[in-house]
Amino acid sequence: MFEYELHKAMHAELLRRADLQRLAGEATRARRARRDARRTVRQEPEGPVSTGGVRDRFTHAA
Protein backbone atom coordinates (compact mmCIF):
# COMPACT_ATOMS: atom_id res chain seq x y z
CA MET A 1 0.00 0.00 0.00
CA PHE A 2 2.87 2.36 0.75
CA GLU A 3 4.26 1.98 -2.77
CA TYR A 4 0.89 2.89 -4.26
CA GLU A 5 0.64 6.07 -2.16
CA LEU A 6 4.21 6.96 -3.11
CA HIS A 7 3.35 6.38 -6.77
CA LYS A 8 0.29 8.65 -6.51
CA ALA A 9 2.33 11.40 -4.86
CA MET A 10 5.06 11.15 -7.51
CA HIS A 11 2.46 11.16 -10.28
CA ALA A 12 0.84 14.31 -8.87
CA GLU A 13 4.24 16.00 -8.59
CA LEU A 14 5.10 15.15 -12.21
CA LEU A 15 1.75 16.53 -13.38
CA ARG A 16 2.36 19.74 -11.43
CA ARG A 17 5.82 20.15 -12.97
CA ALA A 18 4.47 19.50 -16.46
CA ASP A 19 1.81 22.17 -15.96
CA LEU A 20 4.41 24.67 -14.80
CA GLN A 21 6.60 23.97 -17.81
CA ARG A 22 3.62 24.32 -20.14
CA LEU A 23 2.68 27.67 -18.60
CA ALA A 24 6.28 28.88 -18.85
CA GLY A 25 6.35 27.91 -22.52
CA GLU A 26 3.10 29.76 -23.19
CA ALA A 27 4.44 32.88 -21.48
CA THR A 28 7.63 32.69 -23.53
CA ARG A 29 5.67 32.34 -26.78
CA ALA A 30 3.41 35.28 -25.87
CA ARG A 31 6.41 37.44 -24.99
CA ARG A 32 8.10 36.51 -28.26
CA ALA A 33 4.93 37.29 -30.24
CA ARG A 34 4.64 40.75 -28.66
CA ARG A 35 8.31 41.45 -29.40
CA ASP A 36 7.90 40.33 -33.01
CA ALA A 37 4.80 42.51 -33.40
CA ARG A 38 6.73 45.55 -32.16
CA ARG A 39 9.54 44.79 -34.59
CA THR A 40 7.19 44.62 -37.57
CA VAL A 41 5.64 47.96 -36.62
CA ARG A 42 9.06 49.59 -36.37
CA GLN A 43 10.14 48.22 -39.75
CA GLU A 44 7.22 49.70 -41.69
CA PRO A 45 8.62 52.38 -44.02
CA GLU A 46 5.82 54.89 -43.43
CA GLY A 47 3.07 55.23 -40.91
CA PRO A 48 0.28 57.66 -40.12
CA VAL A 49 1.58 61.07 -39.13
CA SER A 50 -1.50 62.04 -37.14
CA THR A 51 -4.89 60.53 -36.42
CA GLY A 52 -6.92 63.58 -37.52
CA GLY A 53 -7.05 65.19 -40.92
CA VAL A 54 -6.36 68.77 -41.94
CA ARG A 55 -9.98 69.75 -41.24
CA ASP A 56 -9.68 68.66 -37.62
CA ARG A 57 -6.68 70.88 -36.95
CA PHE A 58 -7.86 74.20 -38.39
CA THR A 59 -11.02 76.23 -37.90
CA HIS A 60 -12.99 77.50 -40.86
CA ALA A 61 -12.36 81.00 -42.10
CA ALA A 62 -15.16 83.55 -41.91
C-alpha positions in Angstrom: 0.0 0.0 0.0 2.9 2.4 0.8 4.3 2.0 -2.8 0.9 2.9 -4.3 0.6 6.1 -2.2 4.2 7.0 -3.1 3.4 6.4 -6.8 0.3 8.6 -6.5 2.3 11.4 -4.9 5.1 11.2 -7.5 2.5 11.2 -10.3 0.8 14.3 -8.9 4.2 16.0 -8.6 5.1 15.2 -12.2 1.8 16.5 -13.4 2.4 19.7 -11.4 5.8 20.1 -13.0 4.5 19.5 -16.5 1.8 22.2 -16.0 4.4 24.7 -14.8 6.6 24.0 -17.8 3.6 24.3 -20.1 2.7 27.7 -18.6 6.3 28.9 -18.8 6.4 27.9 -22.5 3.1 29.8 -23.2 4.4 32.9 -21.5 7.6 32.7 -23.5 5.7 32.3 -26.8 3.4 35.3 -25.9 6.4 37.4 -25.0 8.1 36.5 -28.3 4.9 37.3 -30.2 4.6 40.8 -28.7 8.3 41.5 -29.4 7.9 40.3 -33.0 4.8 42.5 -33.4 6.7 45.6 -32.2 9.5 44.8 -34.6 7.2 44.6 -37.6 5.6 48.0 -36.6 9.1 49.6 -36.4 10.1 48.2 -39.7 7.2 49.7 -41.7 8.6 52.4 -44.0 5.8 54.9 -43.4 3.1 55.2 -40.9 0.3 57.7 -40.1 1.6 61.1 -39.1 -1.5 62.0 -37.1 -4.9 60.5 -36.4 -6.9 63.6 -37.5 -7.1 65.2 -40.9 -6.4 68.8 -41.9 -10.0 69.8 -41.2 -9.7 68.7 -37.6 -6.7 70.9 -36.9 -7.9 74.2 -38.4 -11.0 76.2 -37.9 -13.0 77.5 -40.9 -12.4 81.0 -42.1 -15.2 83.5 -41.9 
